[in-house]
Amino acid sequence: MQQIAHHFGCSVNKVVYWMQQYGFERRTWSEATYVYRNPDGDPFKICMPETSEEWKLFGVGIGLYMGEGARKTKWHVAIVNTNPGVHRTFMVFLECFCGVLKKDLKLDLNIFDDCDVELVKQWWVNQLGLSQEQLRSVCVRPAKKSGIYKSKSLHGTLTVMFSNAKVKENNRRLVF
């Protein structure tokens, strides 16, 4: 409304008045910002598979999200795992069916304090073909000395996520 008021050289209150007079509904701040940042329309639409190979990838992607996904987050579509192959597969799913580019993914790393943080960070970046800048946080936990781990992950647990309310809502509709 501020942009409209500026364009016509009037106050925001005047724009509100005329919108009410003509029955125009107002967007929320969130909706208005989303539309402003995506002038070509919503870039995050679920594309349904067409070929048998696409259907296989689609099924695997949905299965990974249901089995390994962090569904309790409000604005993220995220998957948590120790296996880079799982992450790579889910990243291909996001790109093929949700339009999510690798450059837009964010990473959170969870490791024990007896790991070399810089080596582990570099290992994950290399495994997934991403950049260090995409790594948002590293949580270093004290290693448990009680011997309860039969095989400890040398590279920790990585969360790969994409933050966007539209993608989250689209994935929720597919899964539930």
C-alpha positions in Angstrom: 0.0 0.0 0.0 3.0 2.3 0.7 4.2 1.8 -2.9 0.7 2.5 -4.3 0.4 5.7 -2.1 3.9 6.8 -3.3 3.0 6.2 -6.9 -0.2 8.2 -6.7 1.2 10.9 -4.4 -1.3 10.3 -1.6 -1.3 8.9 2.0 -1.5 5.2 2.9 -4.7 6.0 4.7 -6.2 7.2 1.4 -5.2 3.9 -0.3 -6.8 2.0 2.6 -10.0 4.0 2.3 -10.4 3.3 -1.4 -9.6 -0.3 -1.0 -12.3 -0.6 1.6 -14.7 1.4 -0.6 -14.3 -1.0 -3.5 -14.0 -4.2 -1.4 -10.4 -5.0 -2.1 -8.9 -7.5 0.4 -5.5 -6.6 1.8 -2.6 -9.0 1.8 -0.6 -9.9 4.9 2.9 -8.4 5.2 4.2 -11.9 4.5 2.1 -12.4 1.3 3.0 -8.9 0.0 6.7 -9.5 0.6 6.6 -12.9 -1.1 4.9 -11.4 -4.2 7.3 -8.5 -4.2 10.3 -10.8 -4.1 8.9 -13.1 -6.8 7.5 -10.8 -9.5 7.4 -13.6 -12.1 5.0 -15.6 -9.9 5.5 -18.4 -7.4 8.7 -20.2 -8.3 8.0 -23.1 -5.9 5.4 -25.2 -7.5 5.4 -28.9 -7.2 6.0 -30.5 -10.6 4.5 -33.9 -10.9 6.6 -36.6 -12.5 5.9 -37.8 -16.0 8.3 -40.6 -16.7 8.8 -43.9 -14.8 12.3 -42.7 -13.8 10.8 -39.4 -12.5 8.2 -41.4 -10.5 10.9 -43.4 -8.9 12.8 -40.3 -7.8 9.6 -38.7 -6.7 8.7 -41.7 -4.5 12.2 -41.9 -3.1 12.2 -38.1 -2.3 8.8 -38.3 -0.6 9.9 -41.4 1.3 13.1 -39.7 2.5 11.2 -36.6 3.6 8.7 -38.8 5.5 11.5 -41.0 7.1 14.3 -38.5 7.6 12.7 -35.1 7.3 12.4 -32.5 10.0 8.7 -31.8 9.6 8.1 -29.9 12.8 9.9 -26.8 11.6 7.7 -23.9 10.7 9.3 -22.6 7.5 11.9 -25.2 6.5 11.9 -28.3 4.4 14.8 -30.2 6.0 16.3 -33.6 6.0 18.8 -34.9 8.7 21.2 -37.7 8.1 24.8 -38.9 8.3 24.9 -40.2 4.8 25.8 -37.8 2.0 24.1 -40.0 -0.6 20.8 -39.5 1.2 21.3 -35.8 1.1 22.3 -35.8 -2.6 19.2 -37.8 -3.6 16.9 -35.4 -1.6 18.7 -32.4 -3.2 17.9 -33.8 -6.7 14.3 -34.3 -5.6 14.0 -30.7 -4.4 15.5 -29.4 -7.6 13.5 -31.6 -10.0 10.1 -31.3 -8.3 10.2 -28.2 -6.2 12.4 -25.9 -8.3 14.9 -25.5 -5.4 18.4 -24.6 -6.5 21.5 -26.0 -4.7 22.7 -22.5 -4.0 19.6 -21.8 -1.9 20.1 -24.7 0.5 21.4 -24.1 4.0 23.3 -26.5 6.2 23.5 -27.2 9.9 26.2 -29.6 11.3 26.1 -31.5 14.5 29.4 -33.2 15.6 31.3 -34.4 18.6 34.2 -32.5 20.1 36.7 -35.2 19.3 36.2 -34.5 15.5 38.3 -31.9 13.6 35.6 -29.3 12.9 37.3 -27.8 9.8 38.0 -31.1 8.2 34.4 -32.3 8.8 33.0 -29.0 7.4 35.1 -29.4 4.3 34.2 -33.1 3.9 30.5 -32.3 3.8 30.9 -29.3 1.4 32.9 -31.5 -0.9 30.5 -34.5 -0.7 27.5 -32.3 -1.6 29.1 -29.9 -4.0 28.0 -26.9 -1.9 29.9 -23.9 -0.5 31.2 -23.1 3.0 28.9 -20.0 3.0 25.8 -22.3 3.0 26.9 -23.7 6.4 24.8 -21.8 8.9 25.8 -23.4 12.2 28.0 -26.1 13.7 26.9 -27.6 17.0 29.8 -29.3 18.7 28.7 -31.7 21.5 30.9 -33.4 24.1 31.8 -36.9 23.1 30.4 -39.6 25.4 33.2 -41.6 27.0 31.0 -44.4 28.3 31.6 -46.6 25.2 27.9 -46.8 24.3 28.6 -46.0 20.6 29.5 -49.1 18.6 30.3 -47.0 15.6 30.4 -43.3 15.9 29.9 -41.1 12.8 33.2 -39.5 11.9 31.5 -36.8 10.0 28.5 -36.0 12.3 25.0 -35.4 11.3 24.1 -32.8 8.7 20.8 -31.0 8.2 20.1 -29.8 4.7 17.3 -27.4 4.6 15.4 -24.9 2.4 13.5 -22.1 4.0 10.3 -21.1 2.3 6.7 -21.3 3.5 5.3 -22.1 0.1 7.6 -25.2 -0.4 6.8 -26.3 3.1 3.1 -26.1 2.5 3.4 -27.9 -0.9 5.4 -30.7 0.7 2.9 -31.0 3.5 0.1 -31.5 1.0 2.0 -34.2 -0.8 2.9 -36.1 2.3 -0.3 -35.9 4.3 
